[in-house]
Amino acid sequence: MKQVYTLIFLSSFFPLFLFSQTVLKPGDLAVVTMNSDAPDVWAFVTFVDLTVGTKILFTDNGYERGALNNVATGLFSNSEEVLELEVTGSTIPAGTVITYDGSGPPPYTTPSNFIHTMVATNTFAVPPFKFDQFTASGDGIFIMQGTWNNGTVPGSSHDAFLTGTFIWGFNAKPWELLSGSCNTTSCSRLPPQLACYNNGFAHIDNYSYKNSAPKSGSLGQMVDALTNPANWDTDNTITFPSPTGPFTITSGLNQSVWTGNVDTDWFNCANWDNYRVPDLDIDALFPASTANNSIVLQPGDSAHCRDLTLTGNGMFFQAQGSNDRVLNVHRDLAISADPGSQIFNFDDGFAGTPDGEIYLYGNWTNNTDNADFLEGESTVHLVGTGNQSISVTTFQDEGYYDLVVDKSSGGVNLLQDITVFGSLDLTSGLINTSTNLVYVSNSATGSIFNHSTSSYVNGNLRRDIQSGAGPFGYDFPVGTASNYELAHIDFFNPGPIGFLDASFTSTLTGAAPSVTEAGFLYNNLLNGGIWTMTPGGIFLGSYNLTLYERGYTNGLANRYINVKRPNSGSAWANPGTHNFFTEAGGVVTCARNGLTAFSDFAIALASNPLPVKLESFAGELLPTGNAELHWEISSEYASRGYRLERRQTGEDFTPITFIESRNQPDRASYSFEDVETPLGLSFYRLIQVDQDGQESDLGTVEILKDLTGTLSAVAWPNPSSGSELQLNIQATGKVLGRVMTAEGRLLGELQGEAAALNLALPQMLAGVAPGIYFIRLINQETSLTLKVVRF
C-alpha cells in the first residue's frame, strides 16, 4: 500500500446536529469496484438509504498484520490512510453506486454530495491528501462506521482500532489465515464480524462487479452474487469502470430466515439466509423445513431478535440446563407448528436445575397448543412498555415455570388462562385477566412476591393451598384496573381443598349489611368493592383473613369489621372474631379470625363519625436522653383523651400517661416527654379513648436509646433448610434483632448481646415454610439487613 497524503476538503457546510445518520449493519454497503493500479478508482453500493449526516469510514490499513506471533488481536496497522465520507445535501437512495476517483481534482466521489475528510494518514504523507494510495500489486479496503483511533505511533505501530461496526471487507488477494503470517502493507486478516460480508479473491490487481451480474434480489441473494468470483471482471492491467446502478434489495433487510446451512449456532451468520444474525431490529423466522433445526444456546449466550416466529416440526430452539442462556425478543413471539411439535424447548429434564431465560417485549402467541413450549424450570420476563397479550389458539392455558412481570409501563392482557408452576414475580405492571385467570400451582406460601400498588392481578387469581397443621400464610394480590386490593389469609389445619380462587370487583351488589358487634351497628360497606373467594373443594379447618381496601370514598368511620356472605342474594354476617382495623393513607386494613367457610367478603363500617382525625404521630430522642412523643389532631368529636403506652422487646405495653382531649374542631397538638425512657429500643403506642369507653389504636413509634457500637453480620449456608442456618454477629454493646417475612410481617424479635442473638435468631427460622425472609439488626449508630432463603 502506498504512502498517504492528507487534505481536508469541505464541499459545503451543514449544521450536523440537524441530522440523524443512518445506523449501518454488516452488509448494508459492499465494494463493487477496486482498481489498485494507477489511477486508483474504487466504488461501493449502498443497500439502504443514506440520510444526510451519515458518516462512513474507509481504510486500506491491514487488520492483525505483523510479524509472526507479534500481533495484538483486534488491531489494525496505522501506516496508511483512513477516509471519512459524510453525506450532505440530500439522502442517497438505496441501490446507488458511489464511485471514488482519486486520479483527478475534488470532489472525488460520484455522486458528489459528500464531505471528504482524511481521518488519518502516515507520517510521510505530502499534499494533495486523498484516498488513492493503493499498492500497485493488489490491495484491500474495509468499510466501517464509528470512531477510528490511530494508535500511539502512527506510521509504524500496529495498534489502531475501530470503535463501531464493520460493514464490508474487500481484499484483492486471499485473506491471511494465521495471525502474524504477513508483514507487508498489501495483506490483512479478516475481522470475524465480516465472516459473511467480504471478498477475498486470488491475487489480481483490478476488479469490478459485472453489469451482467445480478443486481436485484434479497440481501442474501445479493451477498451471494457479490461474493461469487464468476460475477467479477478481473485483470492486472485494465482499469475497470464502476458498474451502473441501481441495485435493488427486494426483501429481507429486517428479517433473517434460519437455514442451518453450517451448524446449530445462532450466532453463525452463515446459518441465516441473509447472513445476518438477528438483533433488536431484525426478525428471526424458523421455517418448517431446514437443516440443523435444533438451535442450541450455550451457557453465557444472549440471543436477540425483533419478532421471533417458530414454525414446522421438531426441536427448533433449545436453551435448557442453565439460566444464563438468554433469549431476548424485542417485539412479538409466535409459535406456529403442528400440535405437540415441542419446537420451543427449555427443559433439561432434571428437577431443581434452572433452565434458560426469555425476555419478551411484545405479545406471546401460541398458534398450536401449550405442549409446544417446554418450560422446564425457565424464567419468562415480560418487560418493556405498552400492553402485551398472551394467547393460545386452542384455548388451552399457557404454562410457565417462573414468570416475571417487570414493565416500565403498560400491562399484560390474558386471552387465555396461564399456569405458573414455579413463582410469580410481580415487580411492576398489572396482569389483566378479563374472564381468564392466573393459576399459581406452586403451593409454597412465597410463590407470589413483589406485588404492590403498581403490580398485581387485575381479575382472577388461583393459588394451590397446602394441607396440614399450618399456619400457612398466603397473599392474594388482586384488584381492579385502578386499585390494588390485597387479601391475606392464614390457614390453620386446612384440609386438601386443592386451590383457592380470589377476585375483586368494584361493584357493590345485594343488600346493605345490618350487623351489630360490640354495641355498634354496621349498616354500610366501604364502597371500594367486594372480594370473592372460592375453594377448589370442601374446606376443613379455619383461617384468619386480613383485607386491605383502597379506592373507597366513604371512609373516616370510627369502626370497621370484615363481613361475609355466601352469595349476592344472601345477607351479610360477621362470624368469627374481630381482630383489628386501621385507616391510613387511603387504605383501610381490617382483620378477622376464626373463619371456616369462603364466600364474598367486604369491609363494613359503623355509621357514627370517627371521634378524632389523626394527622401525625412521631417521636424523637432529646439530648437529655428523654423520649419526646408528639401528635397532631385535625378534628375531635366526643373524645375523652389519649393514653400513651410503652413497651420494650419481649414485654407487654404498659400505660405511662393519659392526656385529656380538648374536643375542639380545629387542629390540636399534644406532646409528652418520657423522663423515664429506658435504655434500648422502646415502642410507644397511642390509644384514643371515646367518651363511651371505646378505644382506637392510632399507631406506634420506636425510640432507640444508648445502643452504641460497631455492627456486622453474616449468615450461612444461604439458601438453607431446617436448623442448619448459622449466624455470626460482630458487635459491641446490645443489638436489637428482628426476623420478618418477605411481606414485612414480624416473626419474632430479641434484644441482647451478639452471642445470644447468634443462637436465638436462627431458631426463629428453623420451622418456617420455604421462602424469603429477612433478619434486621439495629444499634444506635447503624443497622443492616440479611436476606435469607429457606427451602
Secondary structure, 3 states (H helix, E strand, C coil): CCCCCCCEECCCCCCHHHCCCCCCCCCCEEEEEEECCCCCEEEEEECCCECCCCEEEEECCCECCCCCCCCCCCCECCCCCEEEEEECCCCECCCCEEEEECCCCCCCEECCCEEEEEEECCCCCCCCCCCCCCCCCCCEEEEEEEEEECCCCCCCCCCEEEEEEEEEEEECCCCCCCCCCCCCCCCCCCCHHHCCCEEECCCCCEEEECCCCCCEECHHHHHHHHCCHHHEEEECCCCCCCCCCCCEECCCCCEEEECCCCCCCCCCHHHECCCCCCCCCCEEEECCCCCCCCEECCCCCEEEECCEEEEECCCCEECCCCCCCEEEECCCEEEEECCCCCCEECCCCCCCCCCCEEEECCCEEECCCHHHEECCCCEEEEEECCCEEEEECCCCCEEECEEEEEECCCCEEECCCEEECCCEEEEECCEEEEEEEEEECCCCCCCEECCECCECEEEEEEEECCCCCCCEEEEEEEECCCCEEEEEEEEECCCCCCEEEEEEECCCCCCCCCEEECCEEEEEECCCCEEEEEECCCCCCEEEEEEEECCCCCCCECCEEEEEECCCCCCCECCCEEEEEEEECCEEEEEEEEECCCCEEEEEEECCECCEEEEEEEEEECCCCCEEEEEEEEEECCEEEEEEEEEECCCCCEEEEEEECCCCCCCEEEEEEECCCCCEEEEEEEEEEECCCCEEEEEEEEEEECCCCCEEEEEECCCECCCCCEEEEEECCCEEEEEEECCCCEEEEEEECHHHHHHHHHHHCCCCCCEEEEEEEECCCCEEEEEEEEC
